[in-house]
Amino acid sequence: MCFTQLNPTIPMTVEGKGKGYAVAVIDYGQEHHLIWVVVMDDTGEIWSAPNPTTRVQSNWTMGRGGPARAAPVEPLRQAASA
Protein backbone atom coordinates (compact mmCIF):
# COMPACT_ATOMS: atom_id res chain seq x y z
CA MET A 1 0.00 0.00 0.00
CA CYS A 2 1.18 3.50 -0.81
CA PHE A 3 -0.30 6.67 0.73
CA THR A 4 0.67 9.91 -1.01
CA GLN A 5 -0.21 13.34 0.33
CA LEU A 6 -0.91 15.74 -2.54
CA ASN A 7 0.75 19.15 -2.59
CA PRO A 8 -0.88 21.06 -4.16
CA THR A 9 -4.34 19.60 -3.71
CA ILE A 10 -6.43 18.72 -6.80
CA PRO A 11 -9.95 20.13 -7.31
CA MET A 12 -12.24 17.15 -7.94
CA THR A 13 -15.88 16.15 -8.18
CA VAL A 14 -17.06 12.96 -6.46
CA GLU A 15 -20.21 11.42 -7.92
CA GLY A 16 -23.09 11.73 -5.45
CA LYS A 17 -21.10 13.95 -3.06
CA GLY A 18 -20.18 17.12 -4.97
CA LYS A 19 -17.07 19.24 -5.38
CA GLY A 20 -14.01 19.17 -3.18
CA TYR A 21 -10.23 18.92 -3.07
CA ALA A 22 -8.21 15.71 -3.15
CA VAL A 23 -5.60 15.89 -0.39
CA ALA A 24 -4.18 12.38 -0.78
CA VAL A 25 -4.32 9.24 -2.89
CA ILE A 26 -4.07 5.65 -1.67
CA ASP A 27 -2.76 2.88 -3.95
CA TYR A 28 -3.46 -0.63 -2.67
CA GLY A 29 -1.78 -2.25 -5.67
CA GLN A 30 -2.56 -3.63 -9.09
CA GLU A 31 -5.80 -5.42 -8.19
CA HIS A 32 -7.50 -2.34 -6.72
CA HIS A 33 -8.70 1.06 -7.86
CA LEU A 34 -6.88 4.14 -6.62
CA ILE A 35 -8.63 5.68 -3.61
CA TRP A 36 -8.82 9.48 -3.51
CA VAL A 37 -9.09 11.22 -0.12
CA VAL A 38 -11.31 14.23 -0.86
CA VAL A 39 -12.39 17.09 1.44
CA MET A 40 -15.85 18.22 0.31
CA ASP A 41 -16.42 21.97 -0.23
CA ASP A 42 -20.02 22.20 1.02
CA THR A 43 -19.90 20.03 4.14
CA GLY A 44 -16.23 19.73 5.10
CA GLU A 45 -16.66 15.96 5.15
CA ILE A 46 -13.71 13.80 4.15
CA TRP A 47 -14.48 10.90 1.83
CA SER A 48 -12.33 8.12 0.45
CA ALA A 49 -13.63 7.75 -3.10
CA PRO A 50 -12.69 4.99 -5.56
CA ASN A 51 -11.17 6.14 -8.84
CA PRO A 52 -14.23 5.46 -11.09
CA THR A 53 -16.38 7.88 -9.03
CA THR A 54 -13.99 10.84 -9.23
CA ARG A 55 -13.35 13.47 -11.90
CA VAL A 56 -11.09 16.51 -11.91
CA GLN A 57 -13.04 19.75 -12.10
CA SER A 58 -13.11 21.76 -15.31
CA ASN A 59 -10.25 24.17 -15.89
CA TRP A 60 -10.43 26.53 -18.84
CA THR A 61 -6.70 27.37 -18.66
CA MET A 62 -5.78 23.69 -18.93
CA GLY A 63 -8.26 23.09 -21.75
CA ARG A 64 -10.62 20.89 -19.71
CA GLY A 65 -14.29 21.59 -20.30
CA GLY A 66 -17.15 20.40 -18.16
CA PRO A 67 -17.25 16.79 -17.00
CA ALA A 68 -18.10 14.31 -19.73
CA ARG A 69 -20.39 11.41 -19.02
CA ALA A 70 -18.08 8.47 -18.39
CA ALA A 71 -18.83 4.95 -19.55
CA PRO A 72 -19.72 2.44 -16.81
CA VAL A 73 -16.67 0.87 -15.23
CA GLU A 74 -16.42 -2.88 -14.96
CA PRO A 75 -15.32 -4.27 -11.58
CA LEU A 76 -11.73 -5.43 -11.34
CA ARG A 77 -12.80 -8.93 -10.34
CA GLN A 78 -15.73 -10.72 -11.87
CA ALA A 79 -18.04 -12.60 -9.53
CA ALA A 80 -17.75 -16.37 -9.76
CA SER A 81 -20.65 -17.84 -11.65
CA ALA A 82 -22.72 -20.32 -9.69
KELO-941231 format. One record per atom (N, C-alpha, C): residue number from 1; residue in one letter; atom name; x, y, z. Coordinates in Angstrom, 1 decimal. Example, Ala and Ser with C-alpha at 12.3 -4.5 7.8 and 13.67 -1.06 7.14 Angstrom:
! residues 2
(site 1,'a','N',(13.2,-5.7,7.8))
(site 1,'a','CA',(12.3,-4.5,7.8))
(site 1,'a','C',(13.2,-3.3,7.8))
(site 2,'s','N',(12.8,-2.2,7.1))
(site 2,'s','CA',(13.7,-1.1,7.1))
(site 2,'s','C',(12.9,0.0,7.9))
//
This chain:
! residues 82
(site 1,'m','N',(0.8,-1.2,0.0))
(site 1,'m','CA',(0.0,0.0,0.0))
(site 1,'m','C',(0.9,1.2,0.0))
(site 2,'c','N',(0.5,2.2,-0.7))
(site 2,'c','CA',(1.2,3.5,-0.8))
(site 2,'c','C',(0.2,4.7,-0.6))
(site 3,'f','N',(0.5,5.5,0.4))
(site 3,'f','CA',(-0.3,6.7,0.7))
(site 3,'f','C',(0.5,7.9,0.3))
(site 4,'t','N',(0.0,8.7,-0.5))
(site 4,'t','CA',(0.7,9.9,-1.0))
(site 4,'t','C',(-0.1,11.2,-0.7))
(site 5,'q','N',(0.4,12.1,0.1))
(site 5,'q','CA',(-0.2,13.3,0.3))
(site 5,'q','C',(0.0,14.2,-0.9))
(site 6,'l','N',(-1.0,14.9,-1.4))
(site 6,'l','CA',(-0.9,15.7,-2.5))
(site 6,'l','C',(-0.6,17.2,-2.2))
(site 7,'n','N',(0.4,17.8,-2.8))
(site 7,'n','CA',(0.7,19.2,-2.6))
(site 7,'n','C',(1.2,19.7,-3.9))
(site 8,'p','N',(0.4,20.5,-4.6))
(site 8,'p','CA',(-0.9,21.1,-4.2))
(site 8,'p','C',(-2.0,20.1,-4.2))
(site 9,'t','N',(-3.1,20.4,-3.6))
(site 9,'t','CA',(-4.3,19.6,-3.7))
(site 9,'t','C',(-4.9,19.7,-5.1))
(site 10,'i','N',(-5.8,18.8,-5.5))
(site 10,'i','CA',(-6.4,18.7,-6.8))
(site 10,'i','C',(-7.9,18.9,-6.7))
(site 11,'p','N',(-8.5,19.9,-7.4))
(site 11,'p','CA',(-10.0,20.1,-7.3))
(site 11,'p','C',(-10.6,19.0,-8.0))
(site 12,'m','N',(-11.6,18.3,-7.4))
(site 12,'m','CA',(-12.2,17.1,-7.9))
(site 12,'m','C',(-13.7,17.2,-7.7))
(site 13,'t','N',(-14.5,16.4,-8.4))
(site 13,'t','CA',(-15.9,16.1,-8.2))
(site 13,'t','C',(-16.0,14.7,-7.9))
(site 14,'v','N',(-16.8,14.3,-6.8))
(site 14,'v','CA',(-17.1,13.0,-6.5))
(site 14,'v','C',(-18.5,12.7,-6.7))
(site 15,'e','N',(-18.8,11.7,-7.6))
(site 15,'e','CA',(-20.2,11.4,-7.9))
(site 15,'e','C',(-21.0,11.2,-6.7))
(site 16,'g','N',(-22.2,11.9,-6.6))
(site 16,'g','CA',(-23.1,11.7,-5.5))
(site 16,'g','C',(-22.7,12.5,-4.2))
(site 17,'k','N',(-21.5,13.2,-4.2))
(site 17,'k','CA',(-21.1,14.0,-3.1))
(site 17,'k','C',(-20.9,15.4,-3.4))
(site 18,'g','N',(-20.4,15.7,-4.6))
(site 18,'g','CA',(-20.2,17.1,-5.0))
(site 18,'g','C',(-18.7,17.4,-5.2))
(site 19,'k','N',(-18.4,18.8,-5.1))
(site 19,'k','CA',(-17.1,19.2,-5.4))
(site 19,'k','C',(-16.2,19.3,-4.1))
(site 20,'g','N',(-14.9,19.1,-4.3))
(site 20,'g','CA',(-14.0,19.2,-3.2))
(site 20,'g','C',(-12.6,19.2,-3.7))
(site 21,'y','N',(-11.7,19.0,-2.7))
(site 21,'y','CA',(-10.2,18.9,-3.1))
(site 21,'y','C',(-9.6,17.6,-2.6))
(site 22,'a','N',(-8.9,16.9,-3.5))
(site 22,'a','CA',(-8.2,15.7,-3.2))
(site 22,'a','C',(-6.9,16.1,-2.4))
(site 23,'v','N',(-6.8,15.6,-1.2))
(site 23,'v','CA',(-5.6,15.9,-0.4))
(site 23,'v','C',(-4.6,14.7,-0.4))
(site 24,'a','N',(-5.1,13.6,-0.8))
(site 24,'a','CA',(-4.2,12.4,-0.8))
(site 24,'a','C',(-4.7,11.3,-1.7))
(site 25,'v','N',(-3.9,10.4,-2.1))
(site 25,'v','CA',(-4.3,9.2,-2.9))
(site 25,'v','C',(-3.7,8.0,-2.3))
(site 26,'i','N',(-4.5,6.9,-2.2))
(site 26,'i','CA',(-4.1,5.6,-1.7))
(site 26,'i','C',(-4.0,4.6,-2.8))
(site 27,'d','N',(-2.9,3.9,-2.9))
(site 27,'d','CA',(-2.8,2.9,-3.9))
(site 27,'d','C',(-2.5,1.5,-3.2))
(site 28,'y','N',(-3.5,0.7,-3.3))
(site 28,'y','CA',(-3.5,-0.6,-2.7))
(site 28,'y','C',(-2.8,-1.7,-3.6))
(site 29,'g','N',(-2.4,-1.3,-4.8))
(site 29,'g','CA',(-1.8,-2.3,-5.7))
(site 29,'g','C',(-2.6,-2.5,-6.9))
(site 30,'q','N',(-2.1,-3.4,-7.7))
(site 30,'q','CA',(-2.6,-3.6,-9.1))
(site 30,'q','C',(-4.0,-4.2,-9.2))
(site 31,'e','N',(-4.5,-4.8,-8.1))
(site 31,'e','CA',(-5.8,-5.4,-8.2))
(site 31,'e','C',(-6.9,-4.5,-7.6))
(site 32,'h','N',(-6.6,-3.3,-7.4))
(site 32,'h','CA',(-7.5,-2.3,-6.7))
(site 32,'h','C',(-7.5,-1.0,-7.4))
(site 33,'h','N',(-8.6,-0.3,-7.4))
(site 33,'h','CA',(-8.7,1.1,-7.9))
(site 33,'h','C',(-7.9,2.0,-6.9))
(site 34,'l','N',(-7.4,3.1,-7.5))
(site 34,'l','CA',(-6.9,4.1,-6.6))
(site 34,'l','C',(-8.0,4.7,-5.7))
(site 35,'i','N',(-7.7,5.1,-4.5))
(site 35,'i','CA',(-8.6,5.7,-3.6))
(site 35,'i','C',(-8.2,7.1,-3.4))
(site 36,'w','N',(-9.1,8.1,-3.7))
(site 36,'w','CA',(-8.8,9.5,-3.5))
(site 36,'w','C',(-9.4,10.0,-2.2))
(site 37,'v','N',(-8.6,10.6,-1.4))
(site 37,'v','CA',(-9.1,11.2,-0.1))
(site 37,'v','C',(-9.5,12.7,-0.4))
(site 38,'v','N',(-10.8,13.0,-0.4))
(site 38,'v','CA',(-11.3,14.2,-0.9))
(site 38,'v','C',(-12.0,15.0,0.3))
(site 39,'v','N',(-11.7,16.2,0.5))
(site 39,'v','CA',(-12.4,17.1,1.4))
(site 39,'v','C',(-13.5,17.8,0.6))
(site 40,'m','N',(-14.7,17.6,1.0))
(site 40,'m','CA',(-15.8,18.2,0.3))
(site 40,'m','C',(-16.0,19.7,0.6))
(site 41,'d','N',(-16.3,20.5,-0.4))
(site 41,'d','CA',(-16.4,22.0,-0.2))
(site 41,'d','C',(-17.6,22.3,0.6))
(site 42,'d','N',(-18.8,21.8,0.4))
(site 42,'d','CA',(-20.0,22.2,1.0))
(site 42,'d','C',(-20.1,21.8,2.5))
(site 43,'t','N',(-19.7,20.6,2.8))
(site 43,'t','CA',(-19.9,20.0,4.1))
(site 43,'t','C',(-18.6,19.9,5.0))
(site 44,'g','N',(-17.5,19.9,4.4))
(site 44,'g','CA',(-16.2,19.7,5.1))
(site 44,'g','C',(-16.0,18.3,5.4))
(site 45,'e','N',(-16.9,17.4,4.9))
(site 45,'e','CA',(-16.7,16.0,5.1))
(site 45,'e','C',(-15.4,15.5,4.4))
(site 46,'i','N',(-14.8,14.4,4.8))
(site 46,'i','CA',(-13.7,13.8,4.1))
(site 46,'i','C',(-14.2,12.4,3.7))
(site 47,'w','N',(-14.1,12.2,2.4))
(site 47,'w','CA',(-14.5,10.9,1.8))
(site 47,'w','C',(-13.3,10.2,1.1))
(site 48,'s','N',(-13.3,8.9,1.2))
(site 48,'s','CA',(-12.3,8.1,0.4))
(site 48,'s','C',(-13.1,7.5,-0.7))
(site 49,'a','N',(-12.8,8.1,-1.9))
(site 49,'a','CA',(-13.6,7.7,-3.1))
(site 49,'a','C',(-12.8,6.9,-4.1))
(site 50,'p','N',(-13.4,5.8,-4.6))
(site 50,'p','CA',(-12.7,5.0,-5.6))
(site 50,'p','C',(-12.6,5.7,-6.9))
(site 51,'n','N',(-11.5,5.4,-7.6))
(site 51,'n','CA',(-11.2,6.1,-8.8))
(site 51,'n','C',(-12.3,6.3,-9.8))
(site 52,'p','N',(-13.2,5.3,-10.1))
(site 52,'p','CA',(-14.2,5.5,-11.1))
(site 52,'p','C',(-15.3,6.5,-10.7))
(site 53,'t','N',(-15.4,6.9,-9.4))
(site 53,'t','CA',(-16.4,7.9,-9.0))
(site 53,'t','C',(-15.8,9.3,-8.9))
(site 54,'t','N',(-14.6,9.5,-9.3))
(site 54,'t','CA',(-14.0,10.8,-9.2))
(site 54,'t','C',(-13.6,11.4,-10.6))
(site 55,'r','N',(-13.7,12.7,-10.7))
(site 55,'r','CA',(-13.3,13.5,-11.9))
(site 55,'r','C',(-12.7,14.8,-11.5))
(site 56,'v','N',(-11.6,15.2,-12.2))
(site 56,'v','CA',(-11.1,16.5,-11.9))
(site 56,'v','C',(-12.1,17.5,-12.4))
(site 57,'q','N',(-12.1,18.7,-11.7))
(site 57,'q','CA',(-13.0,19.7,-12.1))
(site 57,'q','C',(-12.5,20.4,-13.4))
(site 58,'s','N',(-13.5,21.1,-14.1))
(site 58,'s','CA',(-13.1,21.8,-15.3))
(site 58,'s','C',(-12.1,22.9,-15.0))
(site 59,'n','N',(-11.3,23.1,-16.0))
(site 59,'n','CA',(-10.3,24.2,-15.9))
(site 59,'n','C',(-10.0,24.7,-17.3))
(site 60,'w','N',(-10.5,25.9,-17.5))
(site 60,'w','CA',(-10.4,26.5,-18.8))
(site 60,'w','C',(-9.0,26.7,-19.3))
(site 61,'t','N',(-8.1,27.1,-18.3))
(site 61,'t','CA',(-6.7,27.4,-18.7))
(site 61,'t','C',(-6.0,26.1,-19.1))
(site 62,'m','N',(-6.4,25.0,-18.6))
(site 62,'m','CA',(-5.8,23.7,-18.9))
(site 62,'m','C',(-6.5,23.0,-20.1))
(site 63,'g','N',(-7.6,23.6,-20.6))
(site 63,'g','CA',(-8.3,23.1,-21.7))
(site 63,'g','C',(-9.2,22.0,-21.4))
(site 64,'r','N',(-9.6,21.9,-20.1))
(site 64,'r','CA',(-10.6,20.9,-19.7))
(site 64,'r','C',(-12.0,21.5,-19.6))
(site 65,'g','N',(-12.9,21.1,-20.4))
(site 65,'g','CA',(-14.3,21.6,-20.3))
(site 65,'g','C',(-15.0,21.0,-19.1))
(site 66,'g','N',(-16.3,21.0,-19.2))
(site 66,'g','CA',(-17.2,20.4,-18.2))
(site 66,'g','C',(-17.0,18.9,-18.2))
(site 67,'p','N',(-17.4,18.2,-17.1))
(site 67,'p','CA',(-17.2,16.8,-17.0))
(site 67,'p','C',(-18.1,16.1,-18.1))
(site 68,'a','N',(-17.4,15.2,-18.7))
(site 68,'a','CA',(-18.1,14.3,-19.7))
(site 68,'a','C',(-18.7,13.1,-19.0))
(site 69,'r','N',(-19.7,12.6,-19.6))
(site 69,'r','CA',(-20.4,11.4,-19.0))
(site 69,'r','C',(-19.5,10.2,-19.3))
(site 70,'a','N',(-19.0,9.6,-18.2))
(site 70,'a','CA',(-18.1,8.5,-18.4))
(site 70,'a','C',(-18.9,7.2,-18.6))
(site 71,'a','N',(-18.2,6.3,-19.3))
(site 71,'a','CA',(-18.8,5.0,-19.5))
(site 71,'a','C',(-18.8,4.2,-18.2))
(site 72,'p','N',(-19.7,3.3,-18.0))
(site 72,'p','CA',(-19.7,2.4,-16.8))
(site 72,'p','C',(-18.4,1.7,-16.7))
(site 73,'v','N',(-17.9,1.6,-15.5))
(site 73,'v','CA',(-16.7,0.9,-15.2))
(site 73,'v','C',(-17.0,-0.5,-14.8))
(site 74,'e','N',(-16.3,-1.5,-15.4))
(site 74,'e','CA',(-16.4,-2.9,-15.0))
(site 74,'e','C',(-15.6,-3.1,-13.7))
(site 75,'p','N',(-16.1,-4.0,-12.8))
(site 75,'p','CA',(-15.3,-4.3,-11.6))
(site 75,'p','C',(-14.0,-5.0,-12.0))
(site 76,'l','N',(-13.0,-4.8,-11.1))
(site 76,'l','CA',(-11.7,-5.4,-11.3))
(site 76,'l','C',(-11.8,-7.0,-11.3))
(site 77,'r','N',(-12.6,-7.5,-10.4))
(site 77,'r','CA',(-12.8,-8.9,-10.3))
(site 77,'r','C',(-14.2,-9.3,-10.7))
(site 78,'q','N',(-14.4,-10.2,-11.5))
(site 78,'q','CA',(-15.7,-10.7,-11.9))
(site 78,'q','C',(-16.2,-11.7,-10.8))
(site 79,'a','N',(-17.5,-11.7,-10.5))
(site 79,'a','CA',(-18.0,-12.6,-9.5))
(site 79,'a','C',(-18.0,-14.0,-10.1))
(site 80,'a','N',(-17.8,-15.0,-9.3))
(site 80,'a','CA',(-17.7,-16.4,-9.8))
(site 80,'a','C',(-19.2,-16.8,-10.1))
(site 81,'s','N',(-19.3,-17.4,-11.2))
(site 81,'s','CA',(-20.6,-17.8,-11.6))
(site 81,'s','C',(-21.0,-19.1,-10.9))
(site 82,'a','N',(-22.3,-19.2,-10.5))
(site 82,'a','CA',(-22.7,-20.3,-9.7))
(site 82,'a','C',(-23.0,-21.5,-10.5))
//
